[in-house]
Amino acid sequence: MARRYDTRTTIFSPEGRLYQVEYAMEAIGHAGTCLGILASDGIVLAAERRNTNKLLDEVFFSEKIYQLNADMVCSVAGITSDANVLTNELRLISQRYLLQYGESIPCEQLVSWLCDVKQAYTQYGGKRPFGVSLLYAGWDHQYGFQLYQSDPSGNYGGWKATCIGNNSAAAVSMLKQEYKEGETKIDDALALAIRVMSKTMDATKLTPDKLELATLTRHDNKTYIKVLPVAQVKALIADHEKKEAAEAAKSKPSTAS
Amino acid sequence: MYANPNSIINPSLWPNGPAPGCFFNFPGANVTSTSSSSGIITRTQSPVTTGTSILGLVFDGGVMLAGDMLGSYGSMAKFRSIERTIKVNNSTVLGATGDIADFQHLKAIIEQKVIDEDCADDGFTLKPKALHTWLTRVLYNRRSKFDPLWNTFLVAGIEDGEPYLGCVDKIGTAFSDSKIATGYGAHIALPLMREGLEKKPQMTQEEARALLINCLRVLFYRDCRALNKHQIATITKEGVTIENNIELDTNWEVANFVIGYE
């Protein structure tokens, strides 16, 4: 019975829902996890890489993490082709702004602009919404480091730590417990990201080819966006496993009765 | 500054595409006229009401802009209280030479930008260099369509704590310097300003004002389209002050030496 109202995006259902938007979010719920954590000295983005087929030609260095401009990077969850359209548009907007004003676009303005477009697709034209949620990590001189999340409805919010994609609810509740505001530096954020990803990803064991990590930091008045090389990801995973093993060893004597 | 989506990016969501719910008019179906259907000529114009020189000078701690308040209608001194130097915000001032109507057109657009910024209320405000860059793009694009805004602009202000002075002309040539003059000022006043700055590269505000006033006086003597009623705008970290209706003392005794002058 709900079916009658969801073939077109631009109409409400009798219960006041936009089914196409909800279905888009459903699609994202099945996509690879992405999480973002705001640290006092930077931002960490982590993403689950799903395409690990050996036959894949290494055309892109990163599957889900895209640099948008000099001061912003984003990661996507959802339909990849939709994501490509949106990230391309985000890059174009940034460059148009840079051409017009000679300075980087403020983070929230970029997010807000794209979200207005996403919203338009839920109200006009009879086109389906974009099946993508994005996490934006950026820096500007007014608000410093910022983390935003946007979804197919065109809604966006600023976050201290958040997650999108598969198992995102579990990840968000983990982050809620473990994220320490004001006490988190980049390295703490990286460790926390690995901890959360290892619990929420399908894989039994974390390996560098399944995980993408990127950081955004500032040195000497310049923004540095780095997708971590495999070696560094491996080292971080190893650290994490060592800590896990230590935790397990500590709790063993007390549980043995 | 607030990026109004309609001003930067495609104004329509689907350029040249079908309007929702309507039939689509396929392009190239009926080509009747070669020129634009409205028949308006958009070609290099000639300016109508014009403003003469604007002078800009960087001093220790700020920038100063000066210019007279005349709008000349050809050789007629028609409008004698035109403000050719305007405050954009607390850190930026804009001065214009050339067609007054084109200046007023841009002035309205810039004022709307400031309002949009206010509405966005996100802490970002137009900085002098950003305004200069934007102005350059607008002017260059207009000239590329053979429909220029017939002006030379001086953008002055404080950019990241440092004084900034930039110039852009009707064909989109842009540059920045510590001393700039437009119109006749470039020929008459600029050498005087250069001399002053060479003697003392870091002038005080009072010295800069004295230098500019002297230049304005010389311009009033020598530029036939000048008026002895000036504006001086000062921009420092504290903010913007624009003084209007400044009249200078002049000495026309030398006129007696002109043969034929009675």
Boltz contact constraints between the chains, C-beta under 6 A:
constraints:
  - contact:
      token1: [A, 96]
      token2: [B, 8]
      max_distance: 6.0
  - contact:
      token1: [A, 100]
      token2: [B, 134]
      max_distance: 6.0
  - contact:
      token1: [A, 100]
      token2: [B, 137]
      max_distance: 6.0
  - contact:
      token1: [A, 101]
      token2: [B, 130]
      max_distance: 6.0
  - contact:
      token1: [A, 101]
      token2: [B, 133]
      max_distance: 6.0
  - contact:
      token1: [A, 101]
      token2: [B, 134]
      max_distance: 6.0
  - contact:
      token1: [A, 102]
      token2: [B, 129]
      max_distance: 6.0
  - contact:
      token1: [A, 102]
      token2: [B, 130]
      max_distance: 6.0
  - contact:
      token1: [A, 102]
      token2: [B, 133]
      max_distance: 6.0
  - contact:
      token1: [A, 103]
      token2: [B, 130]
      max_distance: 6.0
  - contact:
      token1: [A, 106]
      token2: [B, 124]
      max_distance: 6.0
  - contact:
      token1: [A, 109]
      token2: [B, 3]
      max_distance: 6.0
  - contact:
      token1: [A, 113]
      token2: [B, 5]
      max_distance: 6.0
  - contact:
      token1: [A, 120]
      token2: [B, 13]
      max_distance: 6.0
  - contact:
      token1: [A, 124]
      token2: [B, 20]
      max_distance: 6.0
  - contact:
      token1: [A, 125]
      token2: [B, 20]
      max_distance: 6.0
  - contact:
      token1: [A, 142]
      token2: [B, 123]
      max_distance: 6.0
  - contact:
      token1: [A, 142]
      token2: [B, 124]
      max_distance: 6.0
